[in-house]
Amino acid sequence: MSSHYWIQAPLRADRDRLIRGLSLPPLLATVSAHRHLRGPYTAVGTLLRSVAPEALRRDPELARRHRIELQETTPELAGLVPAIHRPLEASATGPVAVSRYPARLHSLRISHGLVDFLESHLGGLGEAPLTLVVHDVEHADATDQEFLAVLLRRVPARLLTVVVATGPDTPPSRPGPISEDLPRALLAHTERITAPGRVPEPAAAPPAAAPTPDELARAYAESDGVADDPATVAAYEALDPARRAALHDARAAVLVTMTEAQPSLRLGALAYHLERGSARGTAGVEALRWAQTRCKYLGLYGTAVEYGERGLLLVEAAQQPDAWWEFTRDTAVSLAAAGRAEESAALQDAARRTSVDPAVHMKLAYETGMLYARHFSPDKRDPGLARAWINQAIAIASVLEDPQERTFFSVFNRNGLALVATRTGGTDEALKLLDEGIERLDRELGLGERSWHRVGLRYNRAQVHTMSGRLEEALADYAIVMAIDDDFSDHYFNRGNILRRLGRTEEALADYEHALTLEPPFPEAHYNCGDARLELGDIEGALAEFDRTLVLDPGNVDALLNRAGAHAELGDQHAALRDVAAGLDVDPGNAHLLTLKGRLLAEQGESGPALDALGAALESAPDLAEAWAVRAEIAFGAGDLDRATADFDRAVGIGGGAAIRYNRGLVHEAAGRFADAVSDFAAVLAETDDEEARVHHASCLRAERAGV
């Protein structure tokens, strides 16, 4: 039986010998994941530079479908795929002037898109399996770790055998919330082969002339800090600091000439050498600052934090206040965006103790307010403290000397206050703040200035309108936003949700589907497509969407529930019960899953286990009308009309719909309570045009009039 492999040994040479001992399919590629080489997506980029040109030539549609993940992970492929279109940034002078930043899970979506791309490529090569060997995974950036975790889970070894090679220790889990964890994936999906010590190798003739220590040290520098041969590492570490810096300078000079053709070097080897060279305080700082800004722009927040922390080691606030603040600000913001709010708060507190610059304190006050409004864990969020910090930011903004900066930051900070207001139900206050901000920017700033923030204010106003049920007003704001910024998937996803609430399901489905063309695959959009298709009666289409949702997010309980319901609708009770069981493994007390389980078991004639499941559902959610209704149906089937009536009464009293009223009408009819039955069937006919309800209504009305 084929398997993925996890090779553990102290040195690269040892791991190579263990790999040579395996019986593997033909090689697709051997890559290193060491972050020193290319930073984020080092392994991914090396693999794609090898296979993507041929894959895109053979199937040009892959270029359109995967343009985002290919360009963002491997910029060397930009000329082979359609450009990413961001209208608001078309006139920007650099990556700092951006209209928005991606969600925390954007990198996970990238990983899924890359796996889709590889599956398509491998499918085009034929049915024979291939092998991917990935070295130095213990030194991989979080992005490569995430990709490998998804790859190991999703792609069977019979299609692509993945060999992950690491040192003797398990790679550590990334800090912060993790959806796809590499250590867990290695334990779940690989065969582990470990050599705790050196692996013996056949005796070889000694080299004609052993390299000198200086040659070994130069070899280490030219490996970009990846070589792990003990003699090579020792020779490098034995150098005096000036000689070591000179080696890094020499290697950086070579790499600079390569970056135009290979821009990903700027995120890896070039930054690595410049921060260790003789100009680390200038060129090194600039290289790390560029890398941090680029990663924040791409939503690679954990990697942006790492670059920021490296940068802060090279600067002093007193000597380089601008660089210190830029590293500090973007590191704090990236920590919060990465779900590491406590670390962000600590860094912000340290910055407050360091700086006396009013503008710095204004921006820190805003960011701390956001921690209390949205980033801290729910038990630590505090709208009152958030408001206090945002008010401080507003107060400082009001006394800024530059009139344009004063206007912009006054509006920007009040936009944050609007968010705080929504956390306590103050949607009217939020709308007032946003309306005033839009009017002030239009009045006091030029037409083309801060256009991204003008759009952001309207986007936020659309969200507040949605929260407060002003759906038509929300659609009007989205129309303005999307006329300017039409390439953002969230706009279409959010508008689709509004259209669903308005009963415009076909239009909502079109928006969800369009959102999926603007972002690598994400489960929420596929789930909503499935839910909309269910509403439109397209059961097969809904099943396909829920299947896709669960490929991307296997533990999605709502998708398991809806897919189980779709299977049941199509008569496949075995598949439905399998999904119910999978959902209950994730959420054992889920009342909706337990209710569906009860219904399915009852339909199989297993009344006892069905009632047990329904009892558990009602213990978890006593006001779940559907559970009472299913229990009533079981009682009705057993001839217990009193129990059936009582349970249906409970379901209707909670708010059961037409179907429950119809079934209660049948119980009343069977019990000879024709007036009650007429009332229930009349209520059904007031909502639907159900022919069977019409027949029963007429029959019971005749019986009532006849005094039966």
C-alpha positions as CSV (number, residue, x, y, z in Angstrom):
1,M,0.0,0.0,0.0
2,S,1.4,3.4,-1.0
3,S,2.2,6.0,1.7
4,H,3.6,9.4,2.3
5,Y,6.8,9.4,4.3
6,W,8.4,11.5,7.1
7,I,12.1,11.1,7.2
8,Q,13.9,12.2,10.3
9,A,17.7,12.3,10.7
10,P,20.3,14.8,12.0
11,L,21.8,15.9,8.7
12,R,20.8,16.4,5.1
13,A,23.2,13.7,4.0
14,D,21.7,11.2,6.4
15,R,18.2,12.0,5.2
16,D,19.3,11.5,1.6
17,R,20.6,8.1,2.3
18,L,17.4,7.1,4.1
19,I,15.4,8.3,1.1
20,R,17.5,6.4,-1.3
21,G,16.6,3.2,0.6
22,L,12.9,3.7,-0.2
23,S,11.0,2.2,-3.1
24,L,9.5,5.4,-4.6
25,P,7.6,6.3,-7.8
26,P,9.5,8.4,-10.3
27,L,10.5,11.9,-9.1
28,L,8.4,15.0,-9.8
29,A,10.8,17.3,-8.0
30,T,13.2,17.6,-5.0
31,V,13.0,21.0,-3.3
32,S,14.2,22.7,-0.1
33,A,11.7,24.5,2.2
34,H,14.4,26.4,4.0
35,R,13.2,29.9,4.6
36,H,16.6,31.4,4.0
37,L,16.3,30.7,0.3
38,R,13.1,32.4,-0.7
39,G,11.3,33.2,2.5
40,P,7.5,32.4,2.3
41,Y,6.6,29.7,-0.2
42,T,10.2,28.6,-0.7
43,A,9.3,25.0,-1.4
44,V,6.1,25.9,-3.3
45,G,7.9,28.4,-5.5
46,T,10.7,26.0,-6.3
47,L,8.2,23.3,-7.2
48,L,6.1,25.7,-9.3
49,R,9.0,27.1,-11.2
50,S,9.8,23.5,-12.2
51,V,6.3,22.3,-13.2
52,A,4.0,25.3,-13.9
53,P,5.4,26.4,-17.3
54,E,4.6,23.0,-18.8
55,A,1.3,22.7,-17.0
56,L,0.1,26.1,-18.2
57,R,1.2,25.3,-21.7
58,R,-0.7,22.1,-21.7
59,D,-3.8,23.5,-20.1
60,P,-4.0,27.4,-20.4
61,E,-7.3,27.4,-18.4
62,L,-5.2,26.7,-15.3
63,A,-3.6,30.2,-15.7
64,R,-6.9,31.9,-15.3
65,R,-8.2,29.7,-12.6
66,H,-5.1,29.8,-10.4
67,R,-3.7,33.2,-11.3
68,I,-3.8,34.5,-7.7
69,E,-2.1,31.7,-6.0
70,L,0.5,31.3,-8.8
71,Q,1.5,35.0,-8.7
72,E,1.4,35.5,-5.0
73,T,3.5,32.5,-4.2
74,T,5.8,32.5,-7.2
75,P,6.3,36.0,-8.7
76,E,8.5,34.6,-11.4
77,L,5.4,33.2,-13.0
78,A,3.6,36.6,-13.3
79,G,4.2,36.8,-17.1
80,L,2.5,33.4,-17.6
81,V,-0.9,34.2,-16.0
82,P,-3.4,37.1,-16.2
83,A,-2.5,40.0,-14.0
84,I,-4.3,40.5,-10.7
85,H,-6.5,43.6,-11.1
86,R,-6.9,46.0,-8.1
87,P,-8.4,49.2,-9.4
88,L,-7.9,51.2,-6.2
89,E,-4.2,50.5,-6.3
90,A,-3.6,51.2,-10.0
91,S,-2.2,54.7,-9.2
92,A,-0.4,53.7,-5.9
93,T,3.3,54.5,-5.7
94,G,4.2,51.4,-3.7
95,P,2.8,48.4,-1.8
96,V,2.1,50.6,1.3
97,A,-0.7,52.5,-0.4
98,V,-3.2,49.6,-0.5
99,S,-6.9,49.5,-0.4
100,R,-7.3,46.5,1.9
101,Y,-5.5,43.6,3.4
102,P,-6.5,39.9,3.0
103,A,-8.2,37.9,5.7
104,R,-6.1,35.7,8.1
105,L,-7.2,32.6,6.2
106,H,-6.1,33.9,2.8
107,S,-2.9,31.9,2.9
108,L,-5.0,28.7,3.7
109,R,-7.1,29.4,0.6
110,I,-3.8,29.9,-1.4
111,S,-2.7,26.4,-0.2
112,H,-6.0,24.8,-1.3
113,G,-5.7,26.5,-4.7
114,L,-2.2,25.2,-5.1
115,V,-3.2,21.7,-4.3
116,D,-6.0,22.0,-6.9
117,F,-3.4,23.2,-9.4
118,L,-1.1,20.2,-8.7
119,E,-4.0,17.7,-8.9
120,S,-4.9,19.1,-12.3
121,H,-1.3,19.0,-13.4
122,L,-0.8,15.4,-12.2
123,G,-4.1,14.3,-13.8
124,G,-2.8,15.6,-17.1
125,L,0.4,13.6,-16.8
126,G,-1.4,10.2,-16.6
127,E,-2.3,7.7,-13.9
128,A,1.3,6.8,-12.8
129,P,2.2,8.1,-9.4
130,L,5.1,10.5,-8.9
131,T,7.2,11.6,-5.9
132,L,7.8,15.0,-4.3
133,V,10.7,15.2,-1.9
134,V,10.8,18.3,0.4
135,H,13.9,18.9,2.5
136,D,14.6,21.2,5.4
137,V,11.0,21.4,6.5
138,E,12.0,22.1,10.1
139,H,13.3,25.5,8.7
140,A,10.2,26.1,6.6
141,D,8.2,29.3,6.7
142,A,4.6,29.0,8.0
143,T,3.3,29.2,4.4
144,D,5.2,26.1,3.3
145,Q,4.2,24.3,6.5
146,E,0.5,25.1,5.8
147,F,0.8,24.0,2.2
148,L,2.4,20.7,3.1
149,A,-0.3,20.0,5.7
150,V,-3.0,20.5,3.1
151,L,-1.1,18.5,0.5
152,L,-0.6,15.5,2.9
153,R,-4.3,15.5,3.9
154,R,-5.8,16.0,0.5
155,V,-3.6,14.2,-2.1
156,P,-3.3,10.4,-1.8
157,A,0.1,8.8,-2.1
158,R,-1.1,6.8,-5.1
159,L,-1.3,10.0,-7.0
160,L,1.7,11.9,-5.5
161,T,4.0,10.4,-2.8
162,V,5.2,13.2,-0.6
163,V,8.5,12.7,1.3
164,V,8.9,15.2,4.1
165,A,12.5,15.4,5.4
166,T,13.3,17.0,8.7
167,G,15.9,16.9,11.5
168,P,15.3,14.6,14.5
169,D,12.8,16.9,16.2
170,T,9.2,17.4,15.2
171,P,8.7,20.7,13.5
172,P,7.0,23.1,15.9
173,S,3.4,24.2,15.4
174,R,3.0,27.7,14.2
175,P,2.0,30.2,16.8
176,G,-1.6,31.5,16.8
177,P,-4.8,29.8,15.5
178,I,-4.1,27.0,13.0
179,S,-6.6,25.4,10.7
180,E,-4.1,23.0,9.0
181,D,-1.3,21.9,11.4
182,L,1.8,20.3,9.9
183,P,2.8,18.3,13.0
184,R,-0.7,16.8,13.2
185,A,-0.7,16.1,9.4
186,L,2.7,14.3,9.6
187,L,1.4,12.1,12.4
188,A,-1.8,11.4,10.6
189,H,-0.8,10.9,7.0
190,T,2.8,9.7,6.9
191,E,4.9,6.7,7.6
192,R,7.7,7.8,9.9
193,I,11.3,6.7,9.4
194,T,13.7,7.9,12.0
195,A,17.5,7.7,12.4
196,P,18.4,9.4,15.7
197,G,22.1,9.3,14.9
198,R,24.3,9.4,11.8
199,V,23.4,7.0,9.0
200,P,26.3,4.8,8.0
201,E,27.5,5.2,4.5
202,P,29.8,3.1,2.3
203,A,33.5,3.9,2.6
204,A,34.6,6.4,0.0
205,A,38.1,7.5,-1.2
206,P,39.3,10.6,0.6
207,P,39.2,13.8,-1.5
208,A,42.4,14.7,-3.2
209,A,42.7,17.9,-1.2
210,A,40.5,18.8,1.8
211,P,39.0,22.3,1.5
212,T,40.5,25.0,3.7
213,P,38.5,26.6,6.6
214,D,38.0,29.7,4.5
215,E,36.7,27.7,1.6
216,L,34.3,25.9,3.9
217,A,33.0,29.2,5.3
218,R,32.5,30.6,1.9
219,A,30.6,27.5,0.9
220,Y,28.3,28.0,3.9
221,A,27.6,31.6,2.8
222,E,27.0,30.6,-0.8
223,S,24.5,28.0,0.4
224,D,22.6,31.0,1.8
225,G,22.9,29.5,5.3
226,V,21.3,26.2,4.4
227,A,24.3,23.9,4.5
228,D,24.3,21.7,7.6
229,D,27.6,19.8,7.3
230,P,29.3,20.2,10.7
231,A,32.7,21.2,9.4
232,T,31.2,23.8,7.1
233,V,29.1,25.3,9.8
234,A,32.0,25.3,12.3
235,A,34.3,27.1,9.7
236,Y,31.7,29.8,9.2
237,E,31.1,30.3,12.9
238,A,34.8,30.5,13.6
239,L,35.3,33.5,11.3
240,D,35.9,37.0,12.8
241,P,32.8,39.3,12.4
242,A,34.4,41.4,9.7
243,R,35.3,38.4,7.5
244,R,31.8,36.9,8.0
245,A,30.2,40.2,7.0
246,A,32.4,40.4,3.9
247,L,31.2,36.9,2.8
248,H,27.6,38.0,3.2
249,D,28.3,41.2,1.3
250,A,29.8,39.3,-1.6
251,R,26.9,36.9,-1.8
252,A,24.4,39.7,-1.6
253,A,26.2,41.5,-4.5
254,V,25.6,38.4,-6.6
255,L,22.0,38.0,-5.6
256,V,21.2,41.6,-6.4
257,T,21.9,41.0,-10.0
258,M,19.4,38.1,-10.0
259,T,16.4,39.7,-8.3
260,E,14.9,41.3,-11.5
261,A,14.5,37.8,-13.0
262,Q,13.9,36.1,-9.6
263,P,12.1,38.6,-7.3
264,S,11.4,36.0,-4.7
265,L,15.1,36.2,-3.7
266,R,14.3,39.5,-2.1
267,L,12.1,37.7,0.5
268,G,14.8,35.1,1.3
269,A,18.5,34.9,0.5
270,L,19.0,38.6,-0.3
271,A,17.4,39.8,3.0
272,Y,19.3,37.0,4.9
273,H,22.7,38.2,3.6
274,L,22.0,42.0,3.9
275,E,20.9,41.8,7.5
276,R,24.3,40.0,8.3
277,G,26.5,42.2,6.0
278,S,28.5,45.3,6.7
279,A,25.6,47.6,5.9
280,R,23.0,45.7,8.1
281,G,21.9,49.0,9.7
282,T,20.9,50.5,6.3
283,A,20.7,48.0,3.5
284,G,19.7,45.2,5.9
285,V,17.0,47.4,7.5
286,E,15.6,48.4,4.0
287,A,15.6,44.7,2.9
288,L,13.7,43.5,5.9
289,R,11.3,46.5,5.8
290,W,10.5,45.7,2.1
291,A,9.9,42.0,2.9
292,Q,7.7,42.8,5.9
293,T,5.6,45.3,3.9
294,R,5.2,42.8,1.0
295,C,4.1,39.9,3.3
296,K,1.6,42.1,5.2
297,Y,0.2,43.2,1.8
298,L,-0.2,39.5,0.8
299,G,-1.9,38.6,4.1
300,L,1.1,36.5,5.3
301,Y,0.9,37.9,8.7
302,G,2.9,35.4,10.6
303,T,5.8,35.9,8.2
304,A,5.4,39.7,8.4
305,V,5.8,39.3,12.1
306,E,9.1,37.4,11.7
307,Y,10.5,40.0,9.4
308,G,9.5,42.8,11.8
309,E,11.1,41.1,14.7
310,R,14.3,40.6,12.7
311,G,14.2,44.3,11.7
312,L,13.7,45.5,15.3
313,L,17.0,43.7,16.2
314,L,18.8,46.1,13.8
315,V,17.3,49.4,14.8
316,E,17.2,51.6,17.9
317,A,14.2,53.9,18.4
318,A,16.5,56.9,19.4
319,Q,18.7,56.6,16.3
320,Q,16.3,55.4,13.7
321,P,12.8,56.4,14.9
322,D,11.0,56.1,11.6
323,A,12.3,52.6,10.9
324,W,11.7,51.5,14.5
325,W,8.1,52.7,14.3
326,E,7.4,51.2,10.9
327,F,8.7,47.8,12.1
328,T,6.8,48.1,15.4
329,R,3.5,49.2,13.9
330,D,3.4,46.6,11.2
331,T,4.5,43.8,13.6
332,A,1.8,44.8,16.1
333,V,-0.9,45.0,13.4
334,S,0.3,41.7,11.8
335,L,0.2,40.0,15.2
336,A,-3.4,41.0,15.7
337,A,-4.4,40.0,12.2
338,A,-2.7,36.6,12.8
339,G,-4.8,35.9,15.9
340,R,-2.0,36.7,18.3
341,A,-3.6,39.6,20.1
342,E,-1.8,39.2,23.5
343,E,1.6,39.5,21.8
344,S,0.4,42.5,19.9
345,A,-0.7,44.2,23.1
346,A,2.6,43.5,24.7
347,L,4.5,45.1,21.8
348,Q,2.2,48.1,21.8
349,D,2.8,48.6,25.5
350,A,6.5,48.5,24.9
351,A,6.2,51.0,22.2
352,R,4.3,53.4,24.4
353,R,7.1,53.2,27.0
354,T,9.6,54.0,24.3
355,S,8.1,56.8,22.3
356,V,6.9,60.3,23.1
357,D,5.7,61.1,19.6
358,P,2.0,62.2,19.6
359,A,1.4,60.6,16.2
360,V,2.8,57.3,17.4
361,H,0.6,57.4,20.5
362,M,-2.4,58.2,18.4
363,K,-1.9,55.2,16.2
364,L,-1.1,52.9,19.1
365,A,-4.3,54.1,20.8
366,Y,-6.3,53.2,17.7
367,E,-4.7,49.7,17.4
368,T,-5.2,49.0,21.1
369,G,-8.9,50.0,20.8
370,M,-9.2,47.4,17.9
371,L,-7.7,44.7,20.2
372,Y,-10.5,45.3,22.7
373,A,-13.1,45.6,20.0
374,R,-12.3,42.6,17.8
375,H,-9.0,40.8,18.2
376,F,-8.9,39.7,21.8
377,S,-10.6,36.4,22.7
378,P,-14.3,37.0,23.5
379,D,-13.8,36.8,27.2
380,K,-11.3,39.7,27.1
381,R,-13.1,42.0,24.6
382,D,-14.3,45.1,26.2
383,P,-16.3,47.7,24.2
384,G,-15.9,50.3,27.0
385,L,-12.1,50.0,27.0
386,A,-12.1,50.0,23.2
387,R,-14.1,53.3,23.2
388,A,-11.7,54.8,25.7
389,W,-8.6,54.0,23.5
390,I,-10.3,55.2,20.3
391,N,-11.4,58.4,22.0
392,Q,-7.8,59.0,22.9
393,A,-6.8,58.5,19.2
394,I,-9.6,60.9,18.1
395,A,-8.4,63.6,20.6
396,I,-4.8,63.4,19.4
397,A,-5.9,63.5,15.8
398,S,-7.8,66.7,16.4
399,V,-4.5,68.6,17.3
400,L,-2.3,67.3,14.4
401,E,-0.6,70.3,12.7
402,D,-1.1,69.2,9.1
403,P,-4.7,69.9,8.1
404,Q,-4.9,67.0,5.7
405,E,-3.5,64.6,8.2
406,R,-5.8,66.0,10.8
407,T,-8.8,65.4,8.6
408,F,-7.8,62.0,7.5
409,F,-7.0,60.6,10.9
410,S,-10.0,62.2,12.6
411,V,-12.2,60.4,10.1
412,F,-10.2,57.2,10.2
413,N,-10.4,57.0,14.0
414,R,-14.1,57.8,14.1
415,N,-14.5,54.9,11.6
416,G,-13.0,52.7,14.4
417,L,-15.4,54.2,16.9
418,A,-18.2,53.2,14.6
419,L,-17.0,49.6,14.8
420,V,-17.0,49.8,18.6
421,A,-20.5,51.2,18.6
422,T,-21.8,48.2,16.6
423,R,-20.4,45.9,19.3
424,T,-22.9,47.3,21.7
425,G,-25.8,47.5,19.3
426,G,-25.3,51.2,18.5
427,T,-25.9,51.0,14.8
428,D,-27.5,54.4,14.7
429,E,-24.4,56.0,16.3
430,A,-22.2,54.0,13.9
431,L,-24.2,55.2,10.8
432,K,-24.0,58.8,12.0
433,L,-20.2,58.6,12.4
434,L,-19.7,57.0,9.0
435,D,-22.0,59.5,7.3
436,E,-20.1,62.4,8.9
437,G,-16.8,60.8,7.9
438,I,-17.8,60.5,4.2
439,E,-19.1,64.0,4.1
440,R,-15.9,65.4,5.8
441,L,-13.5,63.6,3.4
442,D,-15.5,64.8,0.4
443,R,-15.5,68.4,1.8
444,E,-11.9,68.7,3.0
445,L,-9.8,66.4,0.9
446,G,-9.2,66.5,-2.9
447,L,-11.2,64.1,-5.1
448,G,-8.4,61.6,-5.7
449,E,-7.0,61.7,-2.2
450,R,-7.4,58.7,0.1
451,S,-9.9,57.1,-2.3
452,W,-9.3,53.7,-0.7
453,H,-10.6,55.1,2.6
454,R,-13.6,56.7,1.0
455,V,-14.5,53.3,-0.4
456,G,-13.8,51.7,3.0
457,L,-16.2,54.0,4.8
458,R,-19.0,53.1,2.4
459,Y,-18.2,49.4,2.7
460,N,-18.4,49.7,6.5
461,R,-21.7,51.6,6.2
462,A,-23.0,48.8,4.0
463,Q,-22.2,46.4,6.8
464,V,-23.9,48.5,9.4
465,H,-27.0,48.8,7.2
466,T,-27.0,45.0,7.0
467,M,-26.7,44.6,10.7
468,S,-29.6,46.9,11.3
469,G,-31.8,45.3,8.7
470,R,-31.6,48.2,6.2
471,L,-31.0,45.8,3.3
472,E,-31.9,48.1,0.4
473,E,-29.6,50.8,1.8
474,A,-26.9,48.2,2.2
475,L,-27.3,47.2,-1.5
476,A,-27.1,50.9,-2.5
477,D,-23.8,51.3,-0.7
478,Y,-22.4,48.1,-2.2
479,A,-23.4,49.3,-5.7
480,I,-21.2,52.4,-5.1
481,V,-18.3,50.4,-3.6
482,M,-18.4,47.7,-6.4
483,A,-18.5,50.3,-9.1
484,I,-15.0,51.4,-7.9
485,D,-13.6,48.2,-6.4
486,D,-15.0,45.3,-8.4
487,D,-12.4,42.7,-7.8
488,F,-12.8,41.9,-4.1
489,S,-14.6,38.6,-3.4
490,D,-15.9,39.8,0.0
491,H,-18.1,42.4,-1.8
492,Y,-19.9,39.7,-3.8
493,F,-20.1,37.3,-0.9
494,N,-21.6,39.8,1.4
495,R,-24.0,41.1,-1.2
496,G,-25.0,37.5,-1.9
497,N,-26.0,37.2,1.8
498,I,-28.1,40.3,1.6
499,L,-29.8,39.0,-1.6
500,R,-30.6,35.7,0.2
501,R,-32.3,37.6,3.0
502,L,-34.4,39.5,0.4
503,G,-35.5,36.2,-1.2
504,R,-33.5,36.8,-4.4
505,T,-31.8,33.5,-4.2
506,E,-30.8,33.1,-7.9
507,E,-29.0,36.5,-7.8
508,A,-27.3,35.5,-4.5
509,L,-26.1,32.3,-6.1
510,A,-24.6,34.3,-9.0
511,D,-22.7,36.5,-6.5
512,Y,-21.4,33.6,-4.5
513,E,-20.1,31.9,-7.7
514,H,-18.5,35.2,-8.8
515,A,-16.8,35.6,-5.5
516,L,-15.1,32.2,-6.1
517,T,-13.5,33.5,-9.3
518,L,-11.9,36.4,-7.4
519,E,-10.2,34.4,-4.6
520,P,-8.6,31.0,-4.2
521,P,-11.1,28.4,-3.0
522,F,-12.8,29.1,0.4
523,P,-15.4,26.8,2.0
524,E,-17.8,29.5,3.1
525,A,-18.6,30.5,-0.5
526,H,-19.1,26.9,-1.6
527,Y,-21.3,26.2,1.5
528,N,-23.5,29.2,0.6
529,C,-23.7,28.0,-3.0
530,G,-24.9,24.7,-1.7
531,D,-27.4,26.2,0.6
532,A,-28.8,28.4,-2.1
533,R,-29.0,25.5,-4.5
534,L,-31.0,23.5,-1.9
535,E,-33.4,26.4,-1.7
536,L,-33.7,26.4,-5.5
537,G,-34.4,22.6,-5.5
538,D,-31.1,21.7,-7.1
539,I,-30.2,18.8,-4.8
540,E,-27.5,17.3,-6.9
541,G,-25.8,20.7,-7.4
542,A,-26.0,21.3,-3.6
543,L,-24.4,18.0,-2.9
544,A,-21.5,18.9,-5.2
545,E,-21.0,22.2,-3.3
546,F,-21.1,20.5,0.1
547,D,-18.6,17.9,-1.2
548,R,-16.3,20.7,-2.1
549,T,-16.8,22.5,1.2
550,L,-15.8,19.4,3.1
551,V,-12.7,18.9,1.0
552,L,-11.6,22.3,2.0
553,D,-12.9,22.1,5.6
554,P,-13.5,18.5,6.7
555,G,-14.8,19.5,10.1
556,N,-17.5,21.9,8.8
557,V,-20.5,20.7,10.8
558,D,-23.1,22.8,8.9
559,A,-21.9,21.3,5.6
560,L,-22.1,17.8,7.0
561,L,-25.6,18.5,8.3
562,N,-26.8,19.9,5.0
563,R,-25.1,17.2,2.9
564,A,-26.7,14.5,5.2
565,G,-30.1,16.2,4.6
566,A,-29.4,16.2,0.8
567,H,-28.5,12.5,0.8
568,A,-31.7,11.8,2.7
569,E,-33.7,13.8,0.2
570,L,-32.2,11.6,-2.5
571,G,-33.0,8.4,-0.6
572,D,-29.4,7.5,0.3
573,Q,-29.9,7.0,4.1
574,H,-26.6,5.2,4.5
575,A,-24.6,8.2,3.2
576,A,-26.8,10.5,5.3
577,L,-26.2,8.6,8.5
578,R,-22.4,8.5,7.7
579,D,-22.4,12.3,7.5
580,V,-24.4,12.6,10.7
581,A,-21.9,10.4,12.5
582,A,-19.0,12.4,11.1
583,G,-20.7,15.6,12.3
584,L,-21.4,14.2,15.8
585,D,-17.7,13.2,16.1
586,V,-16.9,16.9,15.8
587,D,-19.9,18.3,17.8
588,P,-21.5,15.5,19.9
589,G,-24.3,17.7,21.2
590,N,-25.4,19.2,18.0
591,A,-29.2,19.2,18.2
592,H,-29.8,19.5,14.5
593,L,-27.6,16.5,13.7
594,L,-29.2,14.5,16.5
595,T,-32.7,15.4,15.2
596,L,-31.8,14.3,11.7
597,K,-30.3,11.1,13.1
598,G,-33.6,10.5,15.0
599,R,-35.6,11.0,11.8
600,L,-33.4,8.7,9.7
601,L,-33.4,5.9,12.3
602,A,-37.2,6.3,12.6
603,E,-37.6,5.9,8.9
604,Q,-35.6,2.7,9.2
605,G,-38.0,1.4,11.8
606,E,-35.5,1.8,14.7
607,S,-37.9,3.8,17.0
608,G,-35.9,3.2,20.2
609,P,-32.6,4.5,19.0
610,A,-34.4,7.3,17.2
611,L,-36.1,8.4,20.4
612,D,-32.8,8.3,22.2
613,A,-31.3,10.6,19.6
614,L,-34.2,13.0,19.8
615,G,-34.0,13.0,23.6
616,A,-30.4,14.0,23.4
617,A,-31.3,16.7,20.9
618,L,-34.0,18.2,23.2
619,E,-31.7,18.1,26.1
620,S,-29.3,20.2,24.1
621,A,-31.9,22.5,22.6
622,P,-35.3,22.2,24.3
623,D,-36.9,24.8,21.9
624,L,-36.0,23.0,18.7
625,A,-39.3,22.6,17.0
626,E,-38.1,20.0,14.5
627,A,-37.1,17.6,17.2
628,W,-40.5,17.8,18.9
629,A,-42.1,17.3,15.5
630,V,-40.1,14.1,14.7
631,R,-40.9,12.7,18.1
632,A,-44.5,13.4,17.5
633,E,-44.4,11.6,14.1
634,I,-42.9,8.5,15.8
635,A,-45.7,8.6,18.4
636,F,-48.3,9.0,15.6
637,G,-46.8,6.1,13.8
638,A,-47.1,4.0,17.0
639,G,-50.8,5.0,17.4
640,D,-50.2,7.2,20.5
641,L,-52.3,10.1,19.4
642,D,-52.2,11.9,22.8
643,R,-48.4,11.9,22.8
644,A,-48.3,12.9,19.2
645,T,-50.7,15.8,19.8
646,A,-48.7,17.0,22.8
647,D,-45.4,17.0,21.0
648,F,-46.9,18.7,17.9
649,D,-48.4,21.3,20.2
650,R,-45.0,22.0,21.6
651,A,-43.5,22.2,18.2
652,V,-46.1,24.6,16.9
653,G,-45.9,26.7,20.0
654,I,-42.2,27.1,19.5
655,G,-42.8,28.3,16.0
656,G,-43.1,25.3,13.7
657,G,-44.0,26.0,10.1
658,A,-46.5,24.8,7.6
659,A,-45.2,21.2,7.5
660,I,-45.6,20.8,11.2
661,R,-49.1,22.3,11.2
662,Y,-50.0,19.9,8.4
663,N,-48.8,16.8,10.3
664,R,-50.6,18.0,13.5
665,G,-53.7,18.3,11.3
666,L,-53.4,14.7,10.4
667,V,-53.2,13.7,14.0
668,H,-56.3,15.8,14.8
669,E,-58.1,14.2,11.9
670,A,-57.2,10.7,13.1
671,A,-58.4,11.5,16.6
672,G,-61.7,12.9,15.2
673,R,-61.0,16.5,16.3
674,F,-62.1,17.8,12.9
675,A,-62.4,21.5,13.9
676,D,-58.8,21.5,15.1
677,A,-57.8,19.7,12.0
678,V,-59.6,22.3,9.8
679,S,-57.8,25.1,11.6
680,D,-54.4,23.5,11.0
681,F,-55.0,22.7,7.3
682,A,-56.4,26.3,6.8
683,A,-53.1,27.7,8.3
684,V,-51.1,25.5,5.9
685,L,-53.2,26.7,2.9
686,A,-52.7,30.3,4.0
687,E,-48.9,29.8,3.4
688,T,-48.8,27.3,0.6
689,D,-50.8,25.9,-2.2
690,D,-50.5,22.3,-1.1
691,E,-53.0,20.0,-2.8
692,E,-53.0,17.4,-0.1
693,A,-53.7,20.0,2.6
694,R,-56.6,21.2,0.4
695,V,-58.1,17.7,0.2
696,H,-57.8,17.1,4.0
697,H,-59.2,20.5,4.7
698,A,-62.2,19.8,2.6
699,S,-62.7,16.3,4.1
700,C,-62.5,17.5,7.7
701,L,-64.7,20.5,7.0
702,R,-67.4,18.1,5.7
703,A,-67.0,15.8,8.7
704,E,-67.2,18.8,11.1
705,R,-70.4,20.0,9.4
706,A,-71.9,16.5,9.5
707,G,-71.2,16.3,13.2
708,V,-69.2,13.1,12.8
